[in-house]
Amino acid sequence: MRQTREQIKAEMMKKYEQELDELLDWREKANEPNLTEFEEAILSSRKKISEEMVRAFIQGEYTREPESPPNCEKCGSVMEDKGKRAQTIETRLGTLQITRAYYYCNACREGFFPPG
């Protein structure tokens, strides 16, 4: 089932608050930071928030799992359900790791992460 707007918003607000606390902690400990140091800290924080946001949106879309294992695209055999696995995805916003259902074809020896 797809995550609701409220679920994603609550998750992201928690992440924003954590990131802001980290920035404020850095600011309190920094010894007279200059503009470049402020920019670097804020850009780093923005990168983390962007990665978290796209991860939350993707994970929210891909919570659906097939009712039955899919058929292999090569040979047509029913694929074996191997449970949930982490998958690393390279995006323009950064490297993300999401957890999704994983299926394997014993005949073709190929794995498959369905899109949801």
ChimeraX attribute file (.defattr): number of C-alpha atoms within 10 A of each C-alpha:
attribute: neighborCount
match mode: 1-to-1
recipient: residues
	/A:1	10
	/A:2	14
	/A:3	16
	/A:4	11
	/A:5	10
	/A:6	9
	/A:7	12
	/A:8	15
	/A:9	13
	/A:10	12
	/A:11	13
	/A:12	17
	/A:13	11
	/A:14	11
	/A:15	16
	/A:16	18
	/A:17	11
	/A:18	12
	/A:19	18
	/A:20	14
	/A:21	12
	/A:22	14
	/A:23	17
	/A:24	12
	/A:25	11
	/A:26	14
	/A:27	15
	/A:28	10
	/A:29	10
	/A:30	12
	/A:31	8
	/A:32	9
	/A:33	12
	/A:34	9
	/A:35	9
	/A:36	9
	/A:37	13
	/A:38	15
	/A:39	12
	/A:40	11
	/A:41	15
	/A:42	15
	/A:43	12
	/A:44	14
	/A:45	17
	/A:46	14
	/A:47	13
	/A:48	16
	/A:49	17
	/A:50	15
	/A:51	18
	/A:52	19
	/A:53	19
	/A:54	15
	/A:55	19
	/A:56	18
	/A:57	15
	/A:58	15
	/A:59	19
	/A:60	17
	/A:61	15
	/A:62	18
	/A:63	15
	/A:64	16
	/A:65	14
	/A:66	10
	/A:67	6
	/A:68	10
	/A:69	18
	/A:70	18
	/A:71	15
	/A:72	20
	/A:73	13
	/A:74	10
	/A:75	10
	/A:76	12
	/A:77	15
	/A:78	17
	/A:79	23
	/A:80	18
	/A:81	16
	/A:82	13
	/A:83	10
	/A:84	13
	/A:85	14
	/A:86	13
	/A:87	13
	/A:88	11
	/A:89	11
	/A:90	9
	/A:91	10
	/A:92	7
	/A:93	15
	/A:94	14
	/A:95	11
	/A:96	16
	/A:97	14
	/A:98	15
	/A:99	15
	/A:100	20
	/A:101	22
	/A:102	20
	/A:103	23
	/A:104	20
	/A:105	21
	/A:106	13
	/A:107	13
	/A:108	14
	/A:109	8
	/A:110	13
	/A:111	16
	/A:112	17
	/A:113	15
	/A:114	15
	/A:115	12
	/A:116	14
